[in-house]
Amino acid sequence: MNFFKTLLIILSIILLESCASGYKTLELNSMRYLGTNVTDSIKFDYRYNLLSKKYAKKEIKKGIKVIAVKITNNSSKDLVFGEDVKLTQANGNEIYVMDNEYVYKSLKQSPASYLWYLFLTPLNLYTTSTETTSNGYTRENTNSIPIGLAIGPGLTGGNMIAASSANKKFKQDLLTYSINGTVLKKGETTYGLVGIESKYKNALKLILNSSKPQEVNN
């Protein structure tokens, strides 16, 4: 019995560690931002560590960082993110902002990866019991319970549904807060999500794009 309990605990830990991760919709307008700077009349706040569980692990594995940004345009005109202003490291090196669809495809969970739970379908639980026969002998009986018929398909379906649901929320956030090409209206604050290729949480800045041709007033 002790062996069965130990095996059950080990199996439970393995199953919990390999289960699909949920996803909590991000509220960019109410979260706390940990990095901030003001350059060229633009107040720029940002935050790393948005994702958790499997999504966070994928960030590390793929070398991608998903960052929340909060931009307040205090200049005298509207600006376009990615054209009029650009994201840079603290040393001024420009950062390439990934397409959010690419970020999604790189970090999403794979529902099909949970099909391995089907290998648990043949799993049986064996129990033993003893009985005394009419002639006074003790007989041991072994009973088999096909618990895998419920565990295998149940875990497979449950995890595939959970992964798909989490992916849908993650994709919706990336779509809702896509900021490339967004107009940053003067006097207003805009929130967005950006994906960058980086293994580190570098300090960031948002600066005016000095290489863009300036408008000429006749």
N, C-alpha and C positions, 0 to 999 in steps of 0.2 A: 504493500500500500504506500509506503514511504517513497519507493521508487516511482510509483505512478504520480504521486503528488509533485515530486521534483520534476518529472518529465512534463507535467501539465504546466508548471510555473515557467519552465524554459520555453515551452511552446507558446505560452501566452505572451512572454516578453518579445519573442521573435515576431509574432503576429502584430503586436502593438507598434513595434519599431518600423514595420514594413507597410503599415496601413496608409491609406491616402491622407493627405493633409487638407484641412479646411482652409478657407480664405476669408478674411474679414475685410469688407469694403473700406477703403481709405477715406478719411474725412480731412482733406488737405486744409480746409479753412479753419479747423479747430485744433489741429495738432501743434505741438511745440517744435519750433525750428531751432536747431543747435548751432548753425553757422550763419553769419550775417555780415554784409559789408555794403557800403554805399559808394558808388562810382558814377561819375557823370550824371548826377541827379537821378540815379536808379538805385533803389534800395532792393537788395537781393538777399533773400534768406533761403536756406536749403537744409535738407536732412537726409542722412543715410539711414540704413537699418529699418527699412519699411517692411520687408518681407520676412516671413518666418518659416520654420520647418523645411519641407522639401523645396520650397521656392528659394529660401535662403541658401540651402545647400547647392542648388543649381547655380545661383549667383557666383558662389565660390568656384564651382567646377568650371563654369563657362567664362569666368573672368569678366563678368558684367555687373555693374552697379545700377540699381534703380533708385533714383533720387527724386524727392519731392522738392519743388521750387516754388517760392512765393516772390513775386516781382511787383514792386510798386513803382510806377512810372511818374516821377515828379518833374519830368521835363516839360517843355512847352508844346510838344507835339506827340502824335501817336507814333509808336515804333513797332516794327515787325520782328518777332523773335526768329533768329537765324539769318536775318538780313541786316537789319539796323543794329541789332545787338548780338553779341556772340558769347558763348560760354568758354571760359578759359581757366587754367590752373592759376594758382596764386602768383606764379612766376611769369604769367602772361602767355604761356603756350596754349594755343587754341585746342579745344576739345571737340571731337566729332560726336555729335548727338545721333544716336542710332534711331532708325525707324522703329516705331513702337510695335509694329506687326512682327518685325524681326525679333525684338525683345521678347514678345509673347511666345513665339515659336521656340525660342531658345530656352525659356525658363518654365514652360508649362509642364504639367504632369502628363504622363502617358497612361491613359486608362487601360490600354492593352497590356501594360506591364503587370497588371494584377490578375491576369489569367492563370498565373502559376498556382493560385489558390485552388484551382480545379484538381491539382495533384493530391489534394487532401480528401477528395471524394471517396476513395476506397478505404479511408481510415475507419477502423473498428475499435470499439471500446470493449475490452474483455473483462468480465467479472466472474468470480468463482463463488460458489455456495456449497454448503454441505447438507446432506440429508441422511437420515437413518432409515435403512430398509426394514422391511417387515421381519427379516431374520436377524436383525440386530447389527448388521454391518453398516459402517459409515461410508457414504459415497460422496465424492466431490464432483460437482457439475460446473462446467465452464459455459458461460453465456456470452454471446457476441451481439453488441449493439452497433449498428451501422451509422455512427454519428457523423461520418464524413459526408453522407448524403445531404445533410443539412449544412454542415460547416463549409464544405468546398464551394458549392454554388452560391451559398449565402454570402460568404466573404468576398467571392469574386464579384457578384452583382453589386453588393453594397459599396465596395471600394471603387468600382468603375463609375458608379453613379456619383459618389462623393468627389472623385477626382474631376469628373466632367463638370459638376456644379461649381467647384472651386475655380477651375479654369475659366469658366464663363464669367465669373465675377472679376477675376484678374484681368481678363481681356477687356471687359467693360470699363474698368478703371483706366486702363491704358488708352482706350478710345476716348473716354470722357475727358481725361486730362492731357490729351495729346496737345503739345504746345508749339511744335515746329510750324512756322508760318502763321502763328496766331498774332493778331494785332493787340499790342499792349497799349490800351487807351490812356491818354494823358490824365493824370490825377487819379487813376484807378489801380487796383491790385488784381493781379492775375495769378492763378495757381496752375501748376502743371506737373507732369511726371516725365522725366527724361531718363533714358538709358545710355550709359557710356561704357566703353570698353576699358576696364581698369580693375586691378587686383587690390588697389589701395583706396582708402578714403581720404583723398587729397583735398586740401582747401581749394575752394572755387571762387571765381569772380564772374560777374557779368559786365561786359564793357561795350561801349559803342564801337561799331565797326568802322574804323577809320579808312578802310580800303574801299568802302562803298562810295560811288560818285555822289557829290553833294548837289542838291537842287539849286538851280540858278534862277534868281528872280529878275525878270526883265523890268 
